[in-house]
């Protein structure tokens, strides 16, 4: 761990420029006496510039042994196009591409479990008030994902026909990926939300010569109200054939009147800024949210899939401190439902 910390800190170590995040989860399962808790994420990151156009980003995860979660170098053209190379987040779906610092719920939707997350590769991106696009070629999946190794071409396009900084948004997104599993196999598993749980349903190992992912996104915001819908279909070419399909629909309302911020750079929702900070004798921001989602596996899988319904109440004390609560009802297809409560204590800096 000391060696990893030294690697991220040298030769860029400057305390004022360091950032990070801390996220701790506490779980309660009704009808089960054994509750649980977990350090979900503990990261340090360092971003900087070598020159006006060249920069870097390093992120070290310490919650489950020391490992790099992100590490890349980038170049920005004078027209605003950005080229990154290294360990990156693949631009495939909205929730997958959203930072954990800005999630409405304690965990991402189960649709994101169908697609990879961090991967090594090179990616080009650009964003303006109307469009955001990303395209990249990727190799080994570092954490999460669908197989031990996949070569992939992945792209995402977002169009904003309606957007205002004051909280007005209509976001339409499309993402796709062509993937080549190294061992010609694929598997998926879903825990349904609480990260401390083992997978409730899984496909087992399926034969696959290639994979084709297609995702759609629709987001709408009008002041304190917002909606987000997302779908993902992963078609298996050759092997066992068939497809995995998922959809998610969520809505939220700020009871204290705030609106969600939006990041043009990557086409996702960003940091919430309360009208009054709790640390300055204010109330912070209260957000009520609900989500329903479902994933269905190919017919040759061990499990058919799962549906999840979630209610959440979030208290954003400041833009950087928050307490999030959620109730999940997890319903495996053809199986018995499970309930879970999660409290998330989170901060970043």
DRENMARMAR-910944 format. One record per residue (C-alpha): x, y, z; chain; residue number from 1. Coordinates in nm, 3 decimals, m for minus. Each point is the difference from the previous one (the first is absolute). Layout:
<recs>
+---------+---------+---------+-------+-----+
!      px !      py !      pz ! kette !  nr !
+---------+---------+---------+-------+-----+
!       X !       Y !       Z !     A ! NUM !
...
+---------+---------+---------+-------+-----+
</recs>
This chain:
<recs>
+---------+---------+---------+-------+-----+
!      px !      py !      pz ! kette !  nr !
+---------+---------+---------+-------+-----+
!   0.000 !   0.000 !   0.000 !     A !   1 !
!   0.285 !   0.239 !   0.083 !     A !   2 !
!   0.158 !  m0.066 !  m0.338 !     A !   3 !
!  m0.329 !   0.070 !  m0.177 !     A !   4 !
!  m0.047 !   0.323 !   0.191 !     A !   5 !
!   0.351 !   0.109 !  m0.084 !     A !   6 !
!  m0.063 !  m0.076 !  m0.366 !     A !   7 !
!  m0.308 !   0.220 !  m0.016 !     A !   8 !
!   0.157 !   0.277 !   0.204 !     A !   9 !
!   0.338 !   0.024 !  m0.174 !     A !  10 !
!   0.091 !   0.205 !  m0.196 !     A !  11 !
!  m0.328 !   0.192 !   0.021 !     A !  12 !
!  m0.039 !   0.026 !   0.379 !     A !  13 !
!  m0.151 !   0.334 !   0.103 !     A !  14 !
!  m0.240 !  m0.018 !   0.293 !     A !  15 !
!  m0.232 !   0.286 !  m0.109 !     A !  16 !
!  m0.068 !  m0.177 !  m0.332 !     A !  17 !
!  m0.093 !  m0.338 !   0.143 !     A !  18 !
!  m0.361 !  m0.118 !  m0.013 !     A !  19 !
!  m0.188 !  m0.309 !   0.108 !     A !  20 !
!  m0.324 !  m0.155 !   0.114 !     A !  21 !
!  m0.129 !  m0.198 !   0.300 !     A !  22 !
!  m0.317 !  m0.209 !  m0.012 !     A !  23 !
!  m0.123 !  m0.223 !   0.283 !     A !  24 !
!  m0.315 !  m0.217 !  m0.020 !     A !  25 !
!  m0.211 !  m0.144 !   0.282 !     A !  26 !
!  m0.253 !  m0.274 !  m0.087 !     A !  27 !
!  m0.315 !  m0.137 !   0.161 !     A !  28 !
!  m0.188 !  m0.302 !  m0.135 !     A !  29 !
!  m0.354 !  m0.026 !   0.148 !     A !  30 !
!  m0.066 !  m0.343 !   0.148 !     A !  31 !
!   0.373 !  m0.074 !   0.020 !     A !  32 !
!   0.183 !   0.061 !   0.328 !     A !  33 !
!   0.346 !   0.030 !  m0.159 !     A !  34 !
!   0.038 !   0.357 !  m0.123 !     A !  35 !
!   0.320 !   0.119 !  m0.159 !     A !  36 !
!   0.213 !   0.299 !  m0.098 !     A !  37 !
!   0.274 !   0.060 !  m0.252 !     A !  38 !
!   0.260 !   0.255 !  m0.101 !     A !  39 !
!  m0.126 !   0.036 !  m0.355 !     A !  40 !
!   0.265 !   0.233 !  m0.142 !     A !  41 !
!   0.308 !   0.179 !   0.133 !     A !  42 !
!   0.201 !   0.170 !  m0.272 !     A !  43 !
!   0.270 !   0.257 !  m0.051 !     A !  44 !
!   0.041 !   0.170 !  m0.332 !     A !  45 !
!   0.239 !   0.248 !  m0.156 !     A !  46 !
!  m0.069 !   0.206 !  m0.312 !     A !  47 !
!   0.239 !   0.244 !  m0.155 !     A !  48 !
!   0.140 !   0.166 !  m0.307 !     A !  49 !
!   0.348 !  m0.027 !  m0.146 !     A !  50 !
!  m0.084 !   0.278 !  m0.242 !     A !  51 !
!  m0.303 !   0.186 !  m0.133 !     A !  52 !
!  m0.100 !  m0.296 !  m0.218 !     A !  53 !
!   0.147 !  m0.307 !   0.177 !     A !  54 !
!  m0.119 !  m0.140 !   0.333 !     A !  55 !
!  m0.046 !  m0.314 !   0.205 !     A !  56 !
!  m0.234 !  m0.168 !   0.249 !     A !  57 !
!   0.087 !  m0.265 !   0.260 !     A !  58 !
!  m0.245 !  m0.163 !   0.243 !     A !  59 !
!   0.093 !  m0.254 !   0.267 !     A !  60 !
!  m0.265 !  m0.222 !   0.167 !     A !  61 !
!   0.079 !  m0.109 !   0.358 !     A !  62 !
!  m0.326 !  m0.161 !   0.123 !     A !  63 !
!   0.076 !  m0.353 !  m0.121 !     A !  64 !
!   0.375 !  m0.004 !  m0.027 !     A !  65 !
!   0.200 !   0.260 !  m0.189 !     A !  66 !
!  m0.072 !   0.014 !  m0.372 !     A !  67 !
!  m0.021 !   0.261 !  m0.271 !     A !  68 !
!  m0.360 !   0.085 !  m0.086 !     A !  69 !
!   0.091 !   0.255 !  m0.264 !     A !  70 !
!   0.321 !   0.117 !  m0.159 !     A !  71 !
!   0.037 !   0.180 !  m0.327 !     A !  72 !
!   0.170 !   0.278 !  m0.189 !     A !  73 !
!  m0.190 !   0.239 !  m0.225 !     A !  74 !
!   0.044 !   0.264 !  m0.266 !     A !  75 !
!  m0.253 !   0.278 !  m0.074 !     A !  76 !
!  m0.001 !   0.171 !  m0.338 !     A !  77 !
!  m0.061 !   0.372 !  m0.039 !     A !  78 !
!  m0.347 !  m0.087 !  m0.132 !     A !  79 !
!  m0.090 !  m0.188 !   0.321 !     A !  80 !
!   0.039 !  m0.360 !  m0.118 !     A !  81 !
!   0.155 !  m0.222 !   0.267 !     A !  82 !
!   0.209 !  m0.315 !  m0.058 !     A !  83 !
!   0.060 !  m0.233 !   0.298 !     A !  84 !
!   0.212 !  m0.314 !   0.030 !     A !  85 !
!   0.035 !  m0.240 !   0.294 !     A !  86 !
!  m0.249 !  m0.148 !   0.247 !     A !  87 !
!  m0.336 !   0.162 !  m0.083 !     A !  88 !
!  m0.372 !  m0.038 !   0.056 !     A !  89 !
!  m0.162 !  m0.132 !  m0.319 !     A !  90 !
!  m0.274 !   0.230 !  m0.141 !     A !  91 !
!  m0.276 !  m0.260 !   0.000 !     A !  92 !
!  m0.326 !   0.104 !   0.169 !     A !  93 !
!  m0.087 !   0.291 !   0.230 !     A !  94 !
!   0.026 !  m0.158 !   0.345 !     A !  95 !
!   0.322 !  m0.184 !  m0.088 !     A !  96 !
!   0.157 !   0.327 !  m0.111 !     A !  97 !
!  m0.118 !   0.199 !   0.307 !     A !  98 !
!   0.242 !   0.051 !   0.287 !     A !  99 !
!  m0.098 !  m0.154 !   0.335 !     A ! 100 !
!   0.035 !   0.352 !   0.147 !     A ! 101 !
!  m0.314 !   0.110 !  m0.184 !     A ! 102 !
!  m0.228 !  m0.308 !   0.011 !     A ! 103 !
!  m0.360 !   0.052 !   0.113 !     A ! 104 !
!  m0.017 !  m0.350 !   0.149 !     A ! 105 !
!   0.240 !  m0.189 !   0.224 !     A ! 106 !
!   0.093 !  m0.227 !  m0.294 !     A ! 107 !
!  m0.022 !   0.023 !  m0.377 !     A ! 108 !
!  m0.293 !  m0.164 !  m0.177 !     A ! 109 !
!   0.019 !  m0.370 !  m0.085 !     A ! 110 !
!   0.002 !   0.086 !  m0.372 !     A ! 111 !
!   0.358 !   0.119 !   0.050 !     A ! 112 !
!   0.096 !  m0.354 !   0.108 !     A ! 113 !
!  m0.042 !  m0.109 !  m0.362 !     A ! 114 !
!   0.281 !   0.225 !  m0.119 !     A ! 115 !
!   0.367 !   0.050 !   0.089 !     A ! 116 !
!   0.129 !   0.285 !   0.211 !     A ! 117 !
!   0.372 !   0.075 !   0.024 !     A ! 118 !
!   0.210 !  m0.115 !  m0.292 !     A ! 119 !
!   0.337 !   0.074 !  m0.155 !     A ! 120 !
!  m0.002 !   0.175 !  m0.334 !     A ! 121 !
!   0.000 !   0.327 !  m0.189 !     A ! 122 !
!  m0.304 !   0.228 !  m0.031 !     A ! 123 !
!  m0.087 !   0.320 !  m0.184 !     A ! 124 !
!  m0.275 !   0.229 !   0.133 !     A ! 125 !
!  m0.159 !   0.337 !  m0.068 !     A ! 126 !
!  m0.290 !   0.197 !   0.145 !     A ! 127 !
!  m0.185 !   0.324 !  m0.065 !     A ! 128 !
!  m0.340 !   0.131 !   0.106 !     A ! 129 !
!  m0.183 !  m0.223 !  m0.251 !     A ! 130 !
!   0.209 !  m0.317 !  m0.037 !     A ! 131 !
!   0.240 !  m0.222 !   0.193 !     A ! 132 !
!   0.172 !  m0.295 !  m0.161 !     A ! 133 !
!   0.258 !  m0.259 !   0.101 !     A ! 134 !
!   0.170 !  m0.272 !  m0.203 !     A ! 135 !
!   0.273 !  m0.240 !   0.109 !     A ! 136 !
!   0.188 !  m0.324 !  m0.059 !     A ! 137 !
!   0.045 !  m0.208 !   0.315 !     A ! 138 !
!   0.180 !  m0.314 !   0.115 !     A ! 139 !
!   0.021 !  m0.170 !   0.339 !     A ! 140 !
!  m0.288 !   0.058 !   0.244 !     A ! 141 !
!   0.167 !   0.102 !   0.326 !     A ! 142 !
!  m0.294 !  m0.007 !   0.246 !     A ! 143 !
!  m0.346 !  m0.137 !  m0.063 !     A ! 144 !
!  m0.120 !  m0.064 !  m0.350 !     A ! 145 !
!  m0.121 !  m0.301 !  m0.187 !     A ! 146 !
!   0.311 !  m0.216 !  m0.047 !     A ! 147 !
!   0.363 !  m0.021 !   0.111 !     A ! 148 !
!   0.114 !   0.158 !  m0.325 !     A ! 149 !
!  m0.191 !   0.168 !  m0.282 !     A ! 150 !
!   0.116 !   0.200 !  m0.294 !     A ! 151 !
!  m0.263 !   0.263 !  m0.079 !     A ! 152 !
!  m0.098 !   0.298 !  m0.208 !     A ! 153 !
!  m0.240 !   0.216 !   0.204 !     A ! 154 !
!  m0.175 !   0.329 !  m0.071 !     A ! 155 !
!  m0.264 !   0.227 !   0.151 !     A ! 156 !
!  m0.188 !   0.297 !  m0.144 !     A ! 157 !
!  m0.218 !   0.241 !   0.201 !     A ! 158 !
!  m0.222 !   0.270 !  m0.151 !     A ! 159 !
!  m0.154 !   0.278 !   0.208 !     A ! 160 !
!  m0.282 !   0.165 !  m0.197 !     A ! 161 !
!  m0.094 !   0.193 !   0.316 !     A ! 162 !
!   0.253 !   0.111 !   0.262 !     A ! 163 !
!   0.034 !   0.291 !   0.244 !     A ! 164 !
!   0.231 !   0.031 !   0.300 !     A ! 165 !
!  m0.299 !   0.108 !   0.209 !     A ! 166 !
!  m0.134 !  m0.358 !   0.007 !     A ! 167 !
!  m0.160 !  m0.062 !  m0.340 !     A ! 168 !
!   0.109 !  m0.311 !  m0.190 !     A ! 169 !
!  m0.100 !  m0.252 !  m0.264 !     A ! 170 !
!   0.276 !  m0.256 !  m0.054 !     A ! 171 !
!  m0.008 !  m0.273 !  m0.268 !     A ! 172 !
!   0.281 !  m0.254 !  m0.001 !     A ! 173 !
!   0.112 !  m0.302 !  m0.201 !     A ! 174 !
!   0.296 !  m0.225 !   0.073 !     A ! 175 !
!   0.134 !  m0.314 !  m0.164 !     A ! 176 !
!   0.291 !  m0.241 !   0.032 !     A ! 177 !
!   0.139 !  m0.286 !  m0.209 !     A ! 178 !
!   0.186 !  m0.242 !   0.226 !     A ! 179 !
!   0.219 !  m0.307 !  m0.045 !     A ! 180 !
!   0.027 !  m0.220 !   0.314 !     A ! 181 !
!   0.343 !  m0.162 !   0.019 !     A ! 182 !
!  m0.118 !  m0.342 !   0.120 !     A ! 183 !
!  m0.323 !   0.012 !  m0.201 !     A ! 184 !
!  m0.214 !   0.008 !   0.312 !     A ! 185 !
!  m0.208 !   0.247 !   0.199 !     A ! 186 !
!  m0.183 !   0.003 !   0.335 !     A ! 187 !
!  m0.209 !   0.247 !   0.197 !     A ! 188 !
!  m0.110 !   0.015 !   0.364 !     A ! 189 !
!  m0.229 !   0.241 !   0.188 !     A ! 190 !
!  m0.009 !   0.079 !   0.372 !     A ! 191 !
!  m0.282 !   0.247 !  m0.054 !     A ! 192 !
!   0.151 !   0.294 !   0.184 !     A ! 193 !
!   0.153 !  m0.062 !   0.347 !     A ! 194 !
!   0.368 !  m0.057 !  m0.077 !     A ! 195 !
!   0.052 !  m0.218 !   0.305 !     A ! 196 !
!  m0.224 !  m0.272 !  m0.145 !     A ! 197 !
!   0.108 !  m0.287 !  m0.221 !     A ! 198 !
!  m0.158 !  m0.019 !  m0.346 !     A ! 199 !
!  m0.366 !  m0.096 !   0.032 !     A ! 200 !
!  m0.028 !  m0.111 !  m0.363 !     A ! 201 !
!   0.264 !  m0.090 !  m0.258 !     A ! 202 !
!   0.023 !  m0.140 !  m0.350 !     A ! 203 !
!   0.279 !  m0.250 !   0.049 !     A ! 204 !
!   0.261 !  m0.010 !  m0.275 !     A ! 205 !
!  m0.141 !   0.048 !  m0.351 !     A ! 206 !
!   0.186 !  m0.065 !  m0.326 !     A ! 207 !
!   0.039 !   0.316 !  m0.209 !     A ! 208 !
!   0.208 !   0.066 !  m0.311 !     A ! 209 !
!  m0.074 !   0.374 !   0.016 !     A ! 210 !
!  m0.227 !   0.249 !   0.177 !     A ! 211 !
!  m0.192 !   0.301 !  m0.129 !     A ! 212 !
!  m0.128 !   0.254 !   0.255 !     A ! 213 !
!  m0.256 !   0.268 !  m0.080 !     A ! 214 !
!  m0.122 !   0.247 !   0.263 !     A ! 215 !
!  m0.247 !   0.287 !  m0.004 !     A ! 216 !
!  m0.048 !   0.289 !   0.246 !     A ! 217 !
!  m0.266 !   0.265 !   0.051 !     A ! 218 !
!   0.034 !   0.262 !   0.275 !     A ! 219 !
!  m0.236 !   0.288 !   0.075 !     A ! 220 !
!   0.029 !   0.273 !   0.263 !     A ! 221 !
!  m0.218 !   0.298 !   0.079 !     A ! 222 !
!   0.120 !   0.172 !   0.315 !     A ! 223 !
!  m0.026 !  m0.225 !   0.304 !     A ! 224 !
!  m0.156 !  m0.287 !  m0.201 !     A ! 225 !
!   0.198 !  m0.248 !  m0.209 !     A ! 226 !
!  m0.049 !  m0.333 !  m0.180 !     A ! 227 !
!   0.255 !  m0.242 !  m0.144 !     A ! 228 !
!  m0.072 !  m0.310 !  m0.212 !     A ! 229 !
!   0.265 !  m0.239 !  m0.123 !     A ! 230 !
!   0.003 !  m0.326 !  m0.198 !     A ! 231 !
!   0.277 !  m0.242 !  m0.094 !     A ! 232 !
!  m0.002 !  m0.305 !  m0.228 !     A ! 233 !
!   0.302 !  m0.229 !  m0.027 !     A ! 234 !
!  m0.029 !  m0.245 !  m0.290 !     A ! 235 !
!   0.212 !  m0.317 !   0.002 !     A ! 236 !
!   0.141 !  m0.084 !  m0.342 !     A ! 237 !
!   0.069 !  m0.370 !  m0.050 !     A ! 238 !
!   0.039 !  m0.237 !   0.294 !     A ! 239 !
!  m0.318 !  m0.027 !   0.208 !     A ! 240 !
!  m0.159 !   0.296 !  m0.177 !     A ! 241 !
!  m0.285 !   0.205 !   0.142 !     A ! 242 !
!   0.021 !   0.337 !   0.174 !     A ! 243 !
!  m0.006 !   0.164 !   0.342 !     A ! 244 !
!  m0.238 !   0.294 !   0.028 !     A ! 245 !
!  m0.049 !   0.260 !   0.269 !     A ! 246 !
!  m0.189 !   0.321 !   0.064 !     A ! 247 !
!  m0.017 !   0.255 !   0.281 !     A ! 248 !
!  m0.230 !   0.295 !   0.074 !     A ! 249 !
!   0.065 !   0.245 !   0.283 !     A ! 250 !
!  m0.135 !   0.332 !   0.116 !     A ! 251 !
!   0.098 !   0.248 !   0.267 !     A ! 252 !
!  m0.122 !   0.320 !   0.160 !     A ! 253 !
!   0.189 !   0.244 !   0.222 !     A ! 254 !
!  m0.237 !   0.081 !   0.285 !     A ! 255 !
!   0.209 !   0.308 !   0.079 !     A ! 256 !
!  m0.021 !   0.136 !  m0.356 !     A ! 257 !
!   0.347 !  m0.068 !  m0.142 !     A ! 258 !
!   0.063 !  m0.156 !  m0.339 !     A ! 259 !
!   0.253 !  m0.256 !  m0.119 !     A ! 260 !
!   0.311 !   0.132 !  m0.167 !     A ! 261 !
!   0.101 !  m0.138 !  m0.338 !     A ! 262 !
!   0.347 !  m0.060 !  m0.146 !     A ! 263 !
!   0.030 !   0.082 !  m0.369 !     A ! 264 !
!   0.351 !  m0.151 !  m0.010 !     A ! 265 !
!  m0.127 !  m0.358 !   0.040 !     A ! 266 !
!  m0.377 !   0.032 !  m0.037 !     A ! 267 !
!  m0.101 !  m0.108 !   0.352 !     A ! 268 !
!  m0.151 !   0.157 !   0.311 !     A ! 269 !
!   0.254 !   0.156 !   0.236 !     A ! 270 !
!   0.039 !   0.150 !   0.345 !     A ! 271 !
!  m0.296 !   0.132 !   0.200 !     A ! 272 !
!   0.039 !   0.349 !   0.150 !     A ! 273 !
!  m0.237 !   0.065 !   0.294 !     A ! 274 !
!  m0.146 !   0.350 !   0.024 !     A ! 275 !
!   0.122 !   0.011 !   0.362 !     A ! 276 !
!   0.284 !  m0.201 !   0.152 !     A ! 277 !
!  m0.068 !  m0.195 !   0.319 !     A ! 278 !
!   0.353 !   0.087 !   0.117 !     A ! 279 !
!  m0.090 !   0.369 !  m0.024 !     A ! 280 !
!  m0.324 !  m0.026 !   0.206 !     A ! 281 !
!  m0.209 !  m0.089 !  m0.306 !     A ! 282 !
!  m0.221 !  m0.300 !  m0.070 !     A ! 283 !
!   0.186 !  m0.162 !  m0.289 !     A ! 284 !
!  m0.196 !  m0.160 !  m0.284 !     A ! 285 !
!  m0.260 !  m0.278 !   0.034 !     A ! 286 !
!  m0.064 !  m0.225 !  m0.300 !     A ! 287 !
!  m0.271 !  m0.265 !  m0.036 !     A ! 288 !
!   0.053 !  m0.259 !  m0.274 !     A ! 289 !
!  m0.147 !  m0.325 !  m0.133 !     A ! 290 !
!   0.125 !  m0.256 !  m0.251 !     A ! 291 !
!  m0.136 !  m0.314 !  m0.167 !     A ! 292 !
!   0.218 !  m0.226 !  m0.212 !     A ! 293 !
!   0.017 !  m0.346 !  m0.154 !     A ! 294 !
!   0.260 !  m0.223 !  m0.166 !     A ! 295 !
!  m0.077 !  m0.318 !  m0.193 !     A ! 296 !
!   0.270 !  m0.254 !  m0.084 !     A ! 297 !
!   0.029 !  m0.225 !  m0.310 !     A ! 298 !
!  m0.217 !  m0.313 !   0.006 !     A ! 299 !
!   0.306 !  m0.228 !   0.047 !     A ! 300 !
!   0.095 !   0.174 !   0.329 !     A ! 301 !
!  m0.023 !  m0.155 !   0.347 !     A ! 302 !
!  m0.233 !   0.284 !   0.108 !     A ! 303 !
!  m0.265 !   0.187 !  m0.197 !     A ! 304 !
!   0.081 !   0.343 !   0.143 !     A ! 305 !
!  m0.119 !   0.243 !   0.268 !     A ! 306 !
!  m0.207 !   0.312 !   0.065 !     A ! 307 !
!   0.074 !   0.266 !   0.263 !     A ! 308 !
!  m0.209 !   0.283 !   0.147 !     A ! 309 !
!   0.176 !   0.269 !   0.203 !     A ! 310 !
!  m0.106 !   0.299 !   0.210 !     A ! 311 !
!   0.262 !   0.248 !   0.118 !     A ! 312 !
!   0.027 !   0.308 !   0.219 !     A ! 313 !
!   0.324 !   0.197 !  m0.026 !     A ! 314 !
!   0.127 !   0.282 !   0.218 !     A ! 315 !
!   0.271 !   0.208 !  m0.168 !     A ! 316 !
!   0.151 !   0.188 !   0.295 !     A ! 317 !
!   0.243 !   0.182 !  m0.232 !     A ! 318 !
!   0.106 !  m0.058 !  m0.361 !     A ! 319 !
!   0.263 !  m0.241 !   0.137 !     A ! 320 !
!  m0.169 !  m0.166 !   0.301 !     A ! 321 !
!  m0.315 !  m0.213 !  m0.022 !     A ! 322 !
!  m0.201 !  m0.267 !   0.178 !     A ! 323 !
!  m0.200 !  m0.227 !  m0.231 !     A ! 324 !
!  m0.261 !  m0.259 !   0.098 !     A ! 325 !
!  m0.170 !  m0.256 !  m0.222 !     A ! 326 !
!  m0.250 !  m0.284 !   0.026 !     A ! 327 !
!   0.033 !  m0.273 !  m0.263 !     A ! 328 !
!  m0.243 !  m0.277 !  m0.086 !     A ! 329 !
!   0.188 !  m0.264 !  m0.200 !     A ! 330 !
!  m0.215 !  m0.245 !  m0.195 !     A ! 331 !
!   0.171 !  m0.283 !  m0.190 !     A ! 332 !
!  m0.211 !  m0.124 !  m0.292 !     A ! 333 !
!  m0.187 !  m0.303 !   0.130 !     A ! 334 !
!   0.161 !   0.032 !   0.345 !     A ! 335 !
!  m0.065 !   0.145 !   0.345 !     A ! 336 !
!   0.041 !   0.373 !   0.057 !     A ! 337 !
!   0.257 !   0.156 !   0.235 !     A ! 338 !
!  m0.007 !   0.339 !   0.174 !     A ! 339 !
!   0.297 !   0.211 !   0.104 !     A ! 340 !
!   0.061 !   0.341 !   0.160 !     A ! 341 !
!   0.323 !   0.187 !  m0.067 !     A ! 342 !
!   0.142 !   0.317 !   0.156 !     A ! 343 !
!   0.291 !   0.159 !  m0.179 !     A ! 344 !
!   0.234 !   0.252 !   0.162 !     A ! 345 !
!   0.208 !   0.169 !  m0.267 !     A ! 346 !
!   0.232 !   0.292 !  m0.053 !     A ! 347 !
!   0.254 !   0.107 !  m0.259 !     A ! 348 !
!   0.260 !   0.270 !  m0.020 !     A ! 349 !
+---------+---------+---------+-------+-----+
</recs>
